[in-house]
Amino acid sequence: MDAGTEQSWSVYLRSVLVFSAVSILAIFALQRLQGVLPGNNGLPGVDPWIAMNTAISFVTNTNWQTYVPEATVGIFVQMCLLAVQNFLSAAVGIVVAVALIRGIVRTKTDLLGNFWVDVTRTAFRLLLPIAAVGAILLVMGGVVQNFWSTEVVNQATGVTQAIPGGPVASQEAIKVLGTNGGGYFNANSAHPFENPNVFTSLFQVFLILLIPSALPYTYGRMVGDRRQGYTVAGVMAALWLASTALMAWAVAAGQGTGATAAGGVGEGFEQRLGPAASSIFAASTTLTSTGAVNVAHDSLPPLAGGIGMLNMMLGEVAPGGTGSGLYGMLVLAIIAVFIAGLMVGRTPEFVGKKIGPREMKLAALYILVTPTLVLVMAGITVLLPDVMANAPATGPHQFSEVLYAFTSGANNNGSAFGGITSSGPYLSVMLGIAMLLGRFLPIALILALAGSLALQRRIPASAGTVPTHGGLFGSLLLSVTVIMTALSYFPALALGPLAEGLIK
């Protein structure tokens, strides 16, 4: 591989796919061989269905966990497989976003950069230094970083318990920085070894939002107009603020029969952190494809759980995953430009590039991928009684558990309603397919769009050009984001969390 040679969009895509396929095969094989590898903590090889699902989920930046980590995988798998993929899958998302920006900026060329150079620089020059600093700060905040079990004495009963330890802080840092979400422990960021206090909880939210919130500034710098980046960042911030406020309201109100019967919100909430910190965390992770949790999402009041689903259904663009949030928002901006062009009777232009039939087809397909995966797969699953037994809840909440699972998988989030058991063959395979298609079909469409834009010449702005910055366009972009989601998902939400939350 010649580091000085750039690639066309199709070669860039093949590099992404080959890199990811090799990663999946390696992680699957080494999980199966765990019993004979060092650092296995005395654990055997991982069940093949779980190993397959885990390999796919970590490579696709989903980090869906169908297993109890401390009872299933040892230190070797945690450090050398899962933590490494936390860096690499995050880097893949970032470089795809950068390739799209290059397509917008460049003219009369089919070259978008070199995937191998991009992913190496991103992992080692961006993610690793920030994660190292983040890990040190987490250790200072009380997160565990060792290679042995810790003896914990219950002060009330005097009972001593050995809690598995490990290099938790170093994995926690990249878990949240790379919007990955897979926990070292089954309780994820509700576990005191991963998230001991309110400071570490808020610091993890800061790391989750850091890179996705900075990428719009990168976009503005690369296109030579920082106002473009500020507009995108403003829309992302408005969605985040609205979602966090609604989540806090829904948690505080505690609607639904379950919360009413229990006498209010409490079960499933980590009492060290409280509902306020849990609301901020839940909103931020479902808006950013992170999937980490410091509260059991299955225990959220129905409308709060519905807001978490809605956050993922928006395409996780507020500010979204590392890279995926930005390129998702740019596709929505292209659709907004197209709508604005229809209103004024002009050929739509986006940052000096014409948006023609090819670009609109690619953008439309991008928008349709995840709703199709979520609604079709959830619809098939609810028709199978034997599979629905894995979601033991009844009524609307049972449907919500299935809808949440496929929404999380197809949008590469990784959080779940804990009532559903997904370690069996059917759900492992279906969720694996949802994760693969939900990750790589959009990437293929984004790179094809980047290649199409890069081939064009730049068009000077004229009196008929719709400005793609400022409050007016930002309002249009915000409206398009919400309306597209509402049209796709509202009927499904009405059958699940809305029906459950409005039952008196």
N, C-alpha and C positions, 0 to 999 in steps of 0.2 A: 504494500500500500504506500503510495507516494503522498506524503502529507501536504505537498504543494499542489496537488491536483484537486480541482473542484469537481462536483458531481451534478448531473442533471437531476430533476425531481424524481425520476423513476429509479435512478441508481441510488439516490439518497434514501428512497423508500425501501429498496431492497436491502440496503445496509441496516436500516432500522429493524426490518423483519428478520433478517438472518441473526443479528445480534440478540434479538429477543428470543428467537427460537432456540438458539444454543443455550441461552441462560435458563430457559424453562427446562430443557432436557437435563442440564447439569444439576439444577436444584432438585428436580425429581429424583434423579439417580442417587445423589448423595444423601437425601432424606431416607431413601429406602435402605441405604448402606449404613445408616447412623449407628447401628449396633456394633459395628467393627471399627468405627472411627474413634479417634481420641476426643475427649471432651463431650462424651455422650451422656454423662450424668447417670450411667447405668440404665439408660433407656434403650429399647429395641428400635428396629427400623420403623419408620412411619407407615401407617396403613396406606395402601396405594391410592385409594380415592382421595384421602386427605392430602397426601403428598402431591398428587396431580393438581388439586384445587389450590393448594398453597403456592406451588410453583407459578401457576398462572396468575394468581392474585398479586404476588409480590412483583412479578415482572411487569404487570400492567398498571402498577401504582395503585392497585385497589386495596391490597392487604386485608382482604376478607379472611377471617380466621374461623375454620370449622372445628377447631381443636382447643384444648386447654394447654397453652404454651408450656407452663412449668411442669406439666405432667406428660408432655408429648415430645418436646425437642430439647436437646442439651445445648451447652454453651457453644459447641462447634457450629451447629446449624444456625443458632441465633446470630453469632458474630460473623462467620465466614460465608454464610449464604444470605440470610434475611437482611442483616444490616447492610451488607454490600449492595443488595438490590435496592435498598432504600435510597442509596446514592444514585445508582445507575438509572432506575426508572424515573426518578425526578429529573435527572439530566436529560433523558430522552425527551420529556415534555418540553423542557426549556429550549432545546436545540430546534425542535420542530417549530416552535413559535418564532424563533430567530430566523429560520429558513423562510417562513411566511413574510416576515418583515423585509428580508432581502428581496423576495419576489416583488413586493410593493415598491421598493427603492430602485432596484436595478432596471435597466432598459435594454431591449434587443439582445438578450442572452438567455441561455437555457441552464445556466449554472447557479446553484444555490448555496455553495459552500461544500465542505467535506464533513460528513457525519462523524467519522472517526476522530478527526481533529476537534470538532465541536464538542462531542460528548466527553472527551478526555479533558479539555480545558474547563468545561463546566463542572465536572466532578471534582477536579483537583484544585482549581483556582477560585471557584465560587463556593460550592457546597462544603467541601472538606474544611477550609479555614473557619467558616461561620459555625459549622457543627462542632468543631473543636472548642471554640470559645463558649458556645452554648452548653456543651457538656460540662465544662468547668463550672459555669454559673449554676447549673442544675445540681452538681455535687455540693457546691456551697449552700444551696437551698435545701439540701437533705436527701436528694435522690441517691439511691444505692449504686455503688460502682465497686464490685469485688468479684471474687471467683469462688465463693463458698456460701453455705447456708448461714442464716442469722438466727440466733436464739432469741426469741421474744417471750417475755414474761407478762402474762395478763395480770395486771395489778389487782383486779377485783377478785379473781379466783385463785391466783397463785400458780396457774397452769403454765408450763413452759412449752412453747411450740417452735419447731424449726421451720423457718420460712426460707424457701429457695432464694438464693441471691444470684448475682451475676453482673456482667458489665451493662447495667441498666441505663445509666446516665448517657453513655456514649451512643446507645441505640435510641434512647428517647429523644436526643437532640435532633438526629436526622429523621426520626419518625415524624416529628412535627415540622421541622424545617422543609423537608421534601414533600409535605402534604401526603405522607404515606398512611400512617394511622395504626399499623399493626403493633399491638402491645407486647411487652416482654412477659407480662402476666395476663391471665384471663380477664381480670377486672380492668385492664388497660389503665387509663389515667385516673381511675377511681382508686387504684391500689396505692397505699401510702409509700411504697418503695419507688413507684414511678412518679407520684405527684403528692408530696407530703403536706403541702399547705397552699393557702390562697396565692402567695407570691409565685410559687412554681406553676400554679394553674394559669395565672395571668401571663406569666413569661412564656408558657407554651403557646398560648393564644397569639402572643406577639410573634413568636417564631413561625407559627402557621401562616400568619398574614404577611410576613416580611417580604418574601420574594415575589409572590403574586401581586402584592401592592406596588412593588418597585418596578415590575416589568412594563407597565404603561409608560413610566418615565423613560425607560430604555427605548420603547417604541417611538416616543416623541423625539428623542435624540437621533435615532437612526433615520427617521423620515425627514429630519431637518426642520421640524415644526413642533415645539414642545406643547403647543396648545392642543394638538391632537392627543397627546398622551394625557394631558390634564383632563380633557373631556371624558376619555375612557375611564380614568381613575375616579372622576366625579360620579359617574354612573355606578361604578362598582361600589363606591362608598355609600351612595344613597340606598342601594339595595341591601348592603350589609347593615346599615343603621335601621332600616325599616324591619328587616328580618329579626334582628336582635331585640328590638322593641316589642315586636309581636310575640316572639318566643317568651320574653320575660312576662308579658301580660298573660299569655296562655298558661304558663307555669303557675303564676300567682293566682289566677282565677280558679285553676284546678277543675275545669268542667269535666263532665263525664260520669257515668254510673260508678266506675271503679273508684275514682277519687272520692266521690260522695260517700260510697259505702265504707271507705277506709278512714273517713273523717278528715280528709285533706291530703295534700301532697306530702310524702315522706318516704314511703317504700321505694327503694331503688335509687335514692339520692344519697350521695356521700355527705354525711352530716358535718364533716370537717370543712367542707367547702360551701354548702348551702345552696339554695335555689338560684340566687343571683349569679354566682360564678358558674353554676351549671348551665344556666340559660345562655350566657355569653359563649361558653365553650361549645354547647350543642349547636347554636346558630353558626358559629365560626367554622366548625368542622364539617357541617353538612353543606356549607356554602363553598368549601374549598377542596373537595374530594379527599379530605384527610381521613375521616372514619374513626379517629380517636374519640374516646368518650370518657367523661368523668361523671356521668350519670347514666343509668340504664335507660336507653331510649324507649324500651318497651314499657317502662314505668312512667314515662312522660304522660301528662294529660292528653287525651285524644287530639285536641286541636294543636297542642304543642308538637306531638308526633307528626301531625299533618304538615305543620310548618317545616319540620325537618325534611319531610319528603318533598315538599314544594321547593325548598332550597336546592335539592339535587335535581329536580325536574327543570329548574331554570337553566340547567346546563352547567351549574357550578361556576358561575362567572362573576361572583361578587366576593372576593376577587378571583375565586377559582383555584384550581391546582397550579402547581409550578409549570408554567407554559400553557397548559390546556385552558386555563381561565382566560388568558389573553387571546389565544387564537380563536376560542369560542366567541369572545366579545367582538373580535374583528369581523368574524363571519356575520354576526348580528348587525354590525355597522354597515356591511355591504348590503344586507337586505334592507336596512333603513334607508340607505342611499337610493336603492332601487325604487322603494316606495315614494321617496321624495321626488325622484326623477319623473315618475308617473304623474305626480301631482302638478308639476310645472311643465310637463311635456318636453323634457330634455332627456338625452341619453345620459344615464347615470354615470357619474365619475367618482372615484374614490382615491384621494391623494394623488391625483394626476393620472390615474389609470381608468380606462373605460371598463364599465361592467356590462359585458355583453352576454349573449345566451349561454356560452360555455361557463362563464363565471357564475351566473345565476343558477345553472343546473347543479354545479358543484356545491354552492352554498345551500341550495334547497335540499340536496341529498344529505348534507351534513346535519341539517336541522331535523331531518326525518329519521336518522339512524337510531338514536337512543329511544325516542318514543315508540318506534316500531318494535324494538327489542323488548322494552319493558312491557308494553301492553299485550303483545302477542304471547310472550313467554308466561306472563302472569295469567293470561286468559287460559292458556293450555293447562297450566298447573292446577288452577282451581276446579277444573273439570275431572281431576283424578283423585277419587276418594282416598286411595291408599297413600298418596303423597300428601294430601291435605291433613292426614293424621299426624304428620310431622309438625303441624301448626295447631297445637291442641286448644287454642282459644276458640271461642264461639262467636257467631254473628259477624258484625262489621270488623271487629278486631282481627279475626282470623284472616279475612281478606286483606286487611292492612298489613299483617305480617308478611304475606306473600308479595304484595305490591311493593312494600319497603325493600324486601330482599332483592327483587329484580331491578328496582330503581337504583339501589346501591351498587349492584353488580355492573349494570350497563353503564352507569355514570362513573365507574371506577372510584367509588367512595369507600366502601368497606365496612361502614357501620351497619348495625342490624337491630331489629326487634328481637330481643333475646329469647322470645318464646318459641321461635322456629328452630327446628333441628335440621341442619343442612349437610350433615356428614355422610348421608346415604348416597348411593350411586346416582339416583335421578337428579337430585338437587345439586350434587357436586358437579355433574356433567353440565346441566343446564346453566348453572351460575358460571361455570368455567367458560362456556360458549358466550354467555352474555358479557363477561369481562373481556374476552379476546376480541369479539366483534365491536364492543363498545369502546375499546382502546384503539384498535388498529384500522378499522374502517374510517373513523374520523381523521386519523393521521394521514391515511392515504388520500383522502379528499382534500385535506389542507395542503399537502405537498403538491398535488395536482393543481390546485388553485394558485399556489405560489409560482409554479412553473408557467402557468398561463399568463399571470400578471407580469412575470419577468420578461417574457417575450415581447411585450408591448413597448412602444415608445411613450415617453412622458408627454402629457397634454397640458399646455399652460392653462391656468385658471382664467375663466372669462366671466362676463356678467351673468351668464346663465348657470354657472357652476354652483351647486349647492355646497355651502361651507360645511365641512365635517368636524367643526370644533365649535365651542361655545354652548350657551345654555339651550338654544333652540334645538340644535341637533342632539344635544345630550338628552333633552326631554323626549325627542322622537325615538332615540335609541332605547331609552328606558321603557317607553311604551311598547315598542316592538318586542323587547325581551319578555315583558309580562304577558302580553297578548298571545304571543306564540306558545308560551307555556300553558296559558289558560285554555286555549283552543285544543291543545293536545291532551291534557291530563285532567281537566275538571270533572268529566264524568266518572273517571276512576276514583278521584279523590272523594267525590260525592258518595260513592258506594262504601268507602272505608272510613277514614278519620272524620270526615264531616258528618256522616251519618251517626257515628259513635259519639262524637262530641256534642251533637245537638239532641241526643236522646235524653230525656229528663227522667 
